[in-house]
Amino acid sequence: MGLSTHVLDTMHGCPATGMAVALYAVDDDGSAALVRRFALNRDGRPDAPLYADGALRRGRYRLSFDVAGYFRARGVALPEPNFLGEVSLDFGVADPAQHYHVPLLVSPWSYSTYRGS
């Protein structure tokens, strides 16, 4: 059914508009191939599904979120190096017939994720 993501900025209490994200397919040997890069819209979501119906395959994937870049762009004074630079979430798709939603709740100092619906 597809793959989607959503990012909420818990420092400011809003969607992470403009955050840069990269999606990778991860091979069995751990190497990652870039599928696409995108920026999140005003709702903190990509403008289109990451994989449309029928295109998602069984396997391992990685979403990489540019947390430091996002918070710097918002004017947050961050130490160098920042505690969180990029947050990479590796996850598996066991049943491509199901929908996989990968939300991220993030601040410059912490993050949380889960498999959403």
Residue, then its C-alpha position, 0 to 999 in steps of 0.5 A: m500500500g505504500l510508505s509515508t512519513h511525517v515529522l513534528d518539531t517538538m521544540h516549537g510544537c509544529p510540523a517540520t516544514g522544509m526539513a530535508v529528508a533522504l530515502y534509501a533502499v538498504d541492501d543485505d550487505g548494508s550498502a544504501a542506494l538513494v531512492r529520492r531526496f525531498a523537503l517536507n511541506r507545511d504539514g511536515r509531510p512529503d508532497a507525494p507518497l514515498y512509494a505509491d501503491g504496488a511499488l514498495r518491495r519487501g526489504r530494508y529501508r532508511l529515512s535520513f532527516d537533516v535535523a540540525g539543518y532544519f533547526r539552524a534554518r529556524g534560527v535555533a542557536l546550536p552548538e558545534p557539533n550539534f547533538l543531533g545532526e542527521v537522524s537516520l531510521d533503518f526499518g524493514v518492510a516485511d509485507p508490502a501489501q500493508h502501509y508503512h508510516v514512519p513518523l518522527l518527533v524531534s527536537p535538537w536534543s531528542y527524537s522518537t519514532y514508531r510504526g504509524s498507520 
